[in-house]
Amino acid sequence: MKIIERPLYLDRLKRLYGTPDIKIITGLRRSGKSELLRSFVNYLKESYTDINIIRIDFGDLKFDSLKNYKSLYDYVEKMYDDSLKNVLIVDEVQLCEKFELAINSFHNSKNYDIYLTGSNAFLLSSDLATLFTGRFIEIPVYPFSFEEYCSYFDIDRDYSEHLQDYLVVGGLSGSYVYDNKEDRAAYINDVYKTLIKRDLIDRYNISEEALLDNLAEFLMDNISNLTTVNNISKILNSNQIATNHVTIGNYIKYLCNAFMFYKVKRYDIKGKKYLEINDKYYLADLSFRYALLGVRNIDYGRAYENIVAIELLRRGYDIYVGTLYQKEIDFVAMKGDEKIYIQVSDDVSSEKTGSDIMSKTSNVYIGLESEVKMPCKQPLVYEDLSEEDFDREILKAMDDLDSGRVYTSEEVEESLEDI
C-alpha cells in the first residue's frame, strides 16, 4: 500500500518531541494512527543519533508476553539506556492489562519521552485524565482529507470531478488498494462491523446490537440535520424499532466516543451563548454512509457540509451551528481569538445584486470549489462595524445566499484580473 506523509500530524509530533507530556494519538479505527507512528519513528532515526527508541506494538505477537503492566514495566526498564534520550512508543496500548500503571510510572520517572496509540473506545478523551496522573496531550487523527486523497492518487487537476469520487470513496486509505467498488465497500463494511463489535458492543456490554445498527444508519442518513435525542427516539419507535430517549442518548454518546460521529451544538451569535437543544451530527467519513446505505440520490449539499465540518475539526477548530435572528449559519468556527463564519452550498445561481453583497469576514480554503461573496464597490471592514451593524450585514449575506444573489468563484477571479 502506498504511504504518504501527513504533515498536519507529523509536524505536530515533531514540535512536541522532547516535551514532558504523554503524547496520546486518538482517532477512528483505521484512520492511520499506526502509520503515523511509523513515520515519526523514521523521522527520529533520520534526525537524531543520541536516542534510544523503545517501540512496542501490541498488535504484533512478538510482544504478546508483555500484555500485563508488570511485564511491560520490566521490559521497558531493561531496554532503558541512561546514556541516551529514551523514547517510548507503544501502539495498541489498551491490549496490555492495567497499562496505565506502567505508563504513569514511566512518566513519573522523567526518564522517557512517551507516545501512545490505542483503539478509540479505550482511549477516550473523557477517560484520559482518569487514566493518567501526569499531563498529557491528545493528538486526534482523522481519515484522509480531500487534499490527502489527491496526494495519494497524484491528482493535480479536475478537482471538482475527483471531489465527487472522494465523497463516496472516502478517507479510509486501506480501501484504496481495491480497484473494484464492491471490494472497497466490503472493506468499509468490515471496518464498521469491527468498530461496532469491538469498540462498542464489547466495551459497553450492549445487548441491543440491532438497535445500535439502526441508530448509526439513521444518523448517517441525517447528517447535518438538526435533531434531538427525543426526536430520534420517536422516529425509531414510529418505524417499529422499540427504544427510549435514555438508550438513544447513551448509544449516541458511545458512537461519538468511538469517533464515528461528531456532535455539533448550536451557538447564539447575538447572545453569545451555547444552546442546549437541537444538535447536528457529522460522520467521521462519508464512505461509511455510502457503503452501508448506497449511493443513490446523493444529497451533495449535506455531503459537502459534512466534509467542511470534519475539515474544520481536523484543523483544530471548535465548531458550532450559528443562529442569528431565526437564521442559521452552517458553522461558527473558533480557535483561540479567531472566529469565522462559514456557509456551505453545493449550488447557487449566478444572479447578482449590488449593494446587498458583502464579503465574508474570513475564509477557510479546503480545496473545494466554493461560492464566494464579494462586494461590488467598497469592501466592509470588520473592525469598523458595530456589533449591530455586523449582525445586520451577516443577515443580508445570508438572504443573498438563500436568494442566489452571489458571484461564483470563477467570476470573482475574472473580475480581479480586470482590476
C-alpha positions as CSV (number, residue, x, y, z in Angstrom):
1,M,0.0,0.0,0.0
2,K,1.2,3.5,-0.9
3,I,2.2,5.6,2.1
4,I,2.0,9.4,2.0
5,E,3.4,11.8,4.6
6,R,0.7,13.5,6.7
7,P,2.4,16.8,7.7
8,L,-0.5,18.1,9.7
9,Y,0.0,15.4,12.3
10,L,3.7,14.6,11.8
11,D,4.8,18.2,12.2
12,R,2.9,18.4,15.5
13,L,4.6,15.3,16.8
14,K,7.9,16.9,15.7
15,R,7.1,20.0,17.7
16,L,6.1,18.0,20.7
17,Y,9.3,15.9,20.7
18,G,11.2,16.2,23.9
19,T,8.3,17.8,25.9
20,P,7.5,16.1,29.2
21,D,3.8,15.4,28.4
22,I,2.4,11.9,27.5
23,K,1.5,12.2,23.8
24,I,-1.7,10.2,23.0
25,I,-2.8,9.7,19.4
26,T,-6.5,9.1,19.2
27,G,-9.0,8.7,16.3
28,L,-11.3,6.5,14.3
29,R,-10.3,2.9,13.7
30,R,-8.2,2.5,10.5
31,S,-7.6,6.3,10.3
32,G,-3.8,5.9,10.1
33,K,-2.6,6.2,13.7
34,S,-0.1,3.3,13.5
35,E,1.3,4.5,10.2
36,L,1.7,8.0,11.7
37,L,3.8,6.5,14.4
38,R,5.9,4.6,11.9
39,S,6.6,7.9,10.0
40,F,7.5,9.6,13.3
41,V,9.9,6.8,14.2
42,N,11.6,7.1,10.8
43,Y,11.9,10.8,11.3
44,L,13.6,10.3,14.7
45,K,16.0,7.8,13.3
46,E,17.0,10.1,10.5
47,S,17.3,13.2,12.6
48,Y,18.9,12.1,15.9
49,T,21.7,9.8,16.9
50,D,21.6,10.3,20.6
51,I,18.3,8.5,21.2
52,N,17.1,5.0,22.2
53,I,13.8,4.2,20.7
54,I,11.8,1.6,22.6
55,R,8.9,0.6,20.4
56,I,6.2,-1.9,21.4
57,D,3.3,-2.9,19.1
58,F,0.8,-5.0,21.0
59,G,-0.8,-5.9,17.6
60,D,2.4,-7.9,17.0
61,L,2.6,-11.4,18.5
62,K,6.2,-10.7,19.3
63,F,5.1,-8.6,22.2
64,D,2.4,-11.0,23.4
65,S,4.2,-11.8,26.6
66,L,4.1,-8.1,27.7
67,K,0.4,-7.8,27.9
68,N,0.3,-7.1,31.6
69,Y,1.6,-4.0,33.3
70,K,4.4,-5.7,35.3
71,S,5.9,-7.4,32.3
72,L,5.6,-4.2,30.3
73,Y,7.4,-2.3,33.0
74,D,10.2,-4.9,33.4
75,Y,10.8,-5.0,29.6
76,V,11.0,-1.2,29.2
77,E,13.2,-0.8,32.2
78,K,15.5,-3.5,30.8
79,M,15.7,-1.6,27.4
80,Y,16.4,1.7,29.1
81,D,19.8,3.3,28.3
82,D,20.9,6.1,30.6
83,S,23.5,7.4,28.2
84,L,20.8,8.3,25.6
85,K,17.5,10.1,25.3
86,N,14.9,7.3,25.7
87,V,11.7,7.5,23.6
88,L,8.9,5.0,24.5
89,I,6.4,4.3,21.8
90,V,3.5,1.9,22.5
91,D,0.9,1.0,19.8
92,E,-2.4,-0.6,20.8
93,V,-1.6,0.1,24.4
94,Q,-5.1,-1.0,25.6
95,L,-4.2,-4.6,24.9
96,C,-1.9,-4.5,28.0
97,E,-3.8,-5.1,31.2
98,K,-3.6,-2.1,33.5
99,F,-1.3,-0.4,31.1
100,E,-1.9,2.9,32.9
101,L,0.0,1.8,36.0
102,A,3.2,1.2,33.9
103,I,2.8,4.3,31.8
104,N,2.3,6.5,34.9
105,S,5.4,5.0,36.5
106,F,7.5,5.7,33.4
107,H,6.2,9.3,33.2
108,N,6.8,10.0,36.9
109,S,10.4,8.8,36.5
110,K,11.0,11.6,33.9
111,N,13.3,9.1,32.0
112,Y,11.1,8.7,28.9
113,D,9.5,10.7,26.1
114,I,6.2,8.8,25.8
115,Y,3.9,8.3,22.8
116,L,0.8,6.1,22.8
117,T,-1.9,4.9,20.4
118,G,-4.9,2.7,21.2
119,S,-8.3,1.6,19.9
120,N,-10.6,4.6,20.2
121,A,-13.0,3.2,22.7
122,F,-10.2,2.5,25.2
123,L,-8.5,5.9,25.0
124,L,-11.5,8.3,25.2
125,S,-10.9,12.0,25.8
126,S,-13.2,11.8,28.8
127,D,-11.1,8.9,30.3
128,L,-7.6,10.2,29.8
129,A,-7.5,12.5,32.9
130,T,-8.6,9.5,35.0
131,L,-6.1,7.0,33.4
132,F,-3.0,9.2,33.5
133,T,-1.8,11.1,36.6
134,G,0.6,13.3,34.6
135,R,0.0,15.9,32.0
136,F,-0.9,14.6,28.6
137,I,-1.6,15.9,25.1
138,E,-4.2,14.4,22.8
139,I,-3.5,14.3,19.1
140,P,-6.6,13.4,17.2
141,V,-6.1,11.8,13.8
142,Y,-8.8,11.8,11.1
143,P,-9.3,9.9,7.9
144,F,-7.7,11.3,4.8
145,S,-8.8,14.8,3.8
146,F,-9.6,15.6,0.2
147,E,-6.1,17.2,0.0
148,E,-4.5,13.9,1.2
149,Y,-6.7,11.9,-1.1
150,C,-5.4,13.9,-4.1
151,S,-1.9,13.5,-2.8
152,Y,-2.3,9.7,-2.6
153,F,-3.7,9.4,-6.2
154,D,-1.4,12.2,-7.6
155,I,-4.3,14.4,-8.6
156,D,-3.4,17.9,-9.6
157,R,-6.3,18.9,-11.8
158,D,-10.1,18.5,-12.3
159,Y,-10.7,18.7,-8.6
160,S,-14.4,19.0,-8.9
161,E,-14.6,15.7,-10.7
162,H,-12.4,14.0,-8.2
163,L,-14.3,15.5,-5.3
164,Q,-17.4,13.6,-6.4
165,D,-15.3,10.4,-6.2
166,Y,-13.9,11.3,-2.8
167,L,-17.5,11.7,-1.4
168,V,-18.1,8.0,-2.0
169,V,-14.6,6.5,-1.7
170,G,-13.9,8.5,1.5
171,G,-10.7,8.9,3.5
172,L,-10.0,5.4,4.9
173,S,-6.9,4.7,2.8
174,G,-7.0,1.0,3.5
175,S,-9.8,0.8,0.9
176,Y,-7.7,2.4,-1.8
177,V,-5.8,-0.8,-2.6
178,Y,-9.1,-2.2,-4.1
179,D,-9.9,-1.3,-7.6
180,N,-13.4,-2.8,-7.5
181,K,-16.2,-0.7,-5.9
182,E,-17.7,-3.8,-4.3
183,D,-14.4,-4.8,-2.7
184,R,-13.9,-1.2,-1.4
185,A,-17.4,-1.2,0.1
186,A,-16.7,-4.6,1.7
187,Y,-13.6,-3.2,3.4
188,I,-15.5,-0.2,4.7
189,N,-18.3,-2.6,6.0
190,D,-15.7,-4.7,7.8
191,V,-14.2,-1.6,9.5
192,Y,-17.7,-0.6,10.5
193,K,-18.6,-4.0,11.9
194,T,-15.3,-4.2,13.8
195,L,-15.9,-0.8,15.3
196,I,-19.4,-1.7,16.3
197,K,-18.5,-5.0,17.7
198,R,-15.1,-4.4,19.4
199,D,-15.2,-0.8,20.3
200,L,-18.9,-0.5,21.3
201,I,-20.7,-3.8,21.9
202,D,-17.9,-5.5,23.8
203,R,-16.7,-2.3,25.6
204,Y,-20.2,-1.2,26.9
205,N,-21.9,-4.7,27.1
206,I,-24.6,-3.6,24.6
207,S,-27.3,-6.2,24.2
208,E,-29.3,-4.4,21.5
209,E,-27.0,-4.7,18.6
210,A,-29.7,-4.3,16.0
211,L,-30.8,-1.0,17.7
212,L,-27.3,0.3,17.6
213,D,-27.1,-0.5,13.9
214,N,-30.4,1.2,13.2
215,L,-29.3,4.3,15.1
216,A,-26.0,4.5,13.3
217,E,-27.7,4.2,9.9
218,F,-30.3,6.8,10.9
219,L,-27.5,9.3,11.9
220,M,-25.7,8.5,8.6
221,D,-28.8,9.3,6.7
222,N,-29.4,12.5,8.6
223,I,-26.0,14.1,8.7
224,S,-26.2,17.9,9.2
225,N,-29.9,17.8,10.2
226,L,-30.8,19.5,13.4
227,T,-32.3,16.9,15.8
228,T,-32.7,15.9,19.4
229,V,-32.5,12.6,21.2
230,N,-36.2,12.6,21.9
231,N,-37.0,13.2,18.2
232,I,-34.7,10.3,17.1
233,S,-36.4,8.0,19.7
234,K,-39.9,8.9,18.4
235,I,-38.9,8.4,14.8
236,L,-37.4,5.0,15.5
237,N,-40.4,3.9,17.6
238,S,-42.7,5.0,14.7
239,N,-40.7,2.6,12.5
240,Q,-41.4,-0.2,14.9
241,I,-38.0,-0.1,16.5
242,A,-38.7,-0.1,20.2
243,T,-36.5,2.2,22.3
244,N,-36.4,5.3,24.5
245,H,-34.6,8.6,24.7
246,V,-32.3,7.4,27.5
247,T,-31.0,4.4,25.5
248,I,-30.7,6.5,22.4
249,G,-28.7,9.2,24.3
250,N,-26.3,6.6,25.6
251,Y,-25.8,4.9,22.2
252,I,-25.1,8.2,20.5
253,K,-22.5,9.0,23.2
254,Y,-20.9,5.7,22.5
255,L,-20.8,6.3,18.8
256,C,-19.2,9.7,19.4
257,N,-16.7,8.2,21.9
258,A,-15.6,5.8,19.1
259,F,-15.0,8.9,16.8
260,M,-17.7,7.6,14.4
261,F,-19.8,10.7,14.7
262,Y,-19.1,14.3,16.0
263,K,-21.8,16.2,17.8
264,V,-22.0,19.9,17.0
265,K,-24.1,22.2,19.3
266,R,-25.8,25.4,18.4
267,Y,-24.3,28.9,19.2
268,D,-26.4,32.0,19.6
269,I,-24.3,34.7,17.8
270,K,-26.3,37.6,19.2
271,G,-26.5,36.4,22.8
272,K,-23.0,34.8,22.6
273,K,-24.2,31.6,24.4
274,Y,-24.4,27.9,23.6
275,L,-27.9,26.4,23.1
276,E,-28.8,23.1,24.7
277,I,-31.4,21.8,22.3
278,N,-31.2,20.7,18.6
279,D,-27.8,19.4,17.7
280,K,-26.2,18.2,14.5
281,Y,-24.2,15.1,14.0
282,Y,-21.5,14.7,11.4
283,L,-20.0,11.4,10.2
284,A,-16.2,10.9,10.5
285,D,-16.0,9.6,7.0
286,L,-18.7,9.6,4.3
287,S,-17.6,6.2,2.9
288,F,-19.5,4.6,5.8
289,R,-22.7,6.2,4.6
290,Y,-22.4,5.1,1.0
291,A,-21.0,1.7,1.7
292,L,-23.9,0.9,4.1
293,L,-26.8,2.9,2.6
294,G,-25.9,3.0,-1.1
295,V,-25.1,5.9,-3.4
296,R,-28.5,6.7,-4.9
297,N,-29.8,10.2,-4.5
298,I,-26.7,11.7,-3.0
299,D,-27.5,15.0,-1.2
300,Y,-24.4,16.9,-2.2
301,G,-25.3,19.9,0.0
302,R,-25.3,17.9,3.1
303,A,-22.3,15.8,2.0
304,Y,-20.2,19.0,1.4
305,E,-21.3,20.3,4.8
306,N,-20.1,17.1,6.4
307,I,-16.7,17.4,4.7
308,V,-16.3,21.0,5.8
309,A,-17.2,20.1,9.4
310,I,-14.6,17.3,9.6
311,E,-12.0,19.6,7.9
312,L,-12.5,22.3,10.5
313,L,-12.1,19.8,13.3
314,R,-9.0,18.4,11.6
315,R,-7.6,21.9,11.6
316,G,-8.2,22.3,15.3
317,Y,-11.3,24.5,15.3
318,D,-14.2,24.2,17.8
319,I,-17.3,24.3,15.7
320,Y,-20.9,25.2,16.3
321,V,-24.1,25.8,14.3
322,G,-24.7,29.5,14.4
323,T,-28.1,31.0,15.0
324,L,-28.9,34.7,14.5
325,Y,-32.5,36.1,14.4
326,Q,-34.1,32.8,13.2
327,K,-31.4,32.4,10.6
328,E,-28.8,29.6,10.6
329,I,-25.2,29.9,9.8
330,D,-23.7,26.5,9.0
331,F,-20.6,26.9,11.0
332,V,-19.2,29.2,13.6
333,A,-15.6,28.1,13.9
334,M,-13.4,29.2,16.8
335,K,-9.8,28.7,17.6
336,G,-8.1,31.0,20.2
337,D,-9.1,34.6,19.4
338,E,-10.1,33.6,15.9
339,K,-13.8,33.3,15.0
340,I,-15.0,32.6,11.4
341,Y,-18.5,32.2,9.9
342,I,-19.0,29.7,7.1
343,Q,-22.0,29.0,4.9
344,V,-21.8,25.9,2.7
345,S,-23.7,25.5,-0.6
346,D,-23.4,22.9,-3.3
347,D,-25.1,25.1,-6.0
348,V,-26.3,28.7,-6.3
349,S,-27.4,30.6,-9.3
350,S,-25.3,33.3,-10.9
351,E,-27.8,36.1,-10.3
352,K,-26.1,39.1,-9.0
353,T,-27.0,42.1,-6.9
354,G,-25.1,45.2,-6.0
355,S,-25.3,46.9,-2.6
356,D,-26.5,43.9,-0.7
357,I,-23.5,41.7,-1.5
358,M,-20.8,41.8,1.2
359,S,-17.6,40.0,1.7
360,K,-17.2,37.2,4.2
361,T,-15.3,38.3,7.2
362,S,-13.0,35.3,6.9
363,N,-12.4,32.3,4.7
364,V,-11.2,28.8,5.2
365,Y,-9.8,27.2,2.0
366,I,-10.3,23.5,1.9
367,G,-9.6,22.6,-1.7
368,L,-13.3,22.6,-2.6
369,E,-15.0,24.6,-5.4
370,S,-17.0,27.1,-3.4
371,E,-19.1,30.2,-4.0
372,V,-17.6,33.4,-2.8
373,K,-19.5,36.6,-1.9
374,M,-17.6,39.8,-2.9
375,P,-18.7,43.5,-2.7
376,C,-19.3,45.3,-5.9
377,K,-17.9,48.6,-4.6
378,Q,-16.1,49.1,-1.3
379,P,-15.4,46.1,1.0
380,L,-16.7,46.3,4.5
381,V,-14.0,46.4,7.2
382,Y,-15.0,44.1,10.1
383,E,-13.1,46.2,12.7
384,D,-15.2,49.3,11.7
385,L,-18.5,47.7,12.3
386,S,-20.5,47.8,15.5
387,E,-22.0,44.6,16.8
388,E,-25.4,45.6,15.5
389,D,-24.0,46.5,12.1
390,F,-22.1,43.2,11.8
391,D,-25.3,41.2,12.7
392,R,-27.2,43.2,10.1
393,E,-24.6,42.5,7.4
394,I,-24.5,38.8,8.2
395,L,-28.3,38.6,7.8
396,K,-28.1,40.4,4.4
397,A,-25.4,38.0,3.3
398,M,-27.5,35.0,4.3
399,D,-30.5,36.4,2.5
400,D,-28.3,36.8,-0.6
401,L,-27.2,33.2,-0.3
402,D,-30.8,32.0,0.1
403,S,-31.9,34.0,-3.0
404,G,-28.9,33.0,-5.1
405,R,-27.6,36.6,-5.4
406,V,-23.9,35.8,-5.5
407,Y,-20.9,35.6,-7.7
408,T,-19.2,32.3,-8.4
409,S,-15.5,31.9,-7.6
410,E,-14.7,31.9,-11.3
411,E,-16.5,35.2,-11.8
412,V,-14.6,36.7,-8.9
413,E,-11.3,35.6,-10.4
414,E,-12.2,37.2,-13.7
415,S,-13.2,40.5,-12.0
416,L,-9.9,40.6,-10.1
417,E,-7.9,40.0,-13.3
418,D,-9.6,43.1,-14.8
419,I,-8.5,45.4,-11.9
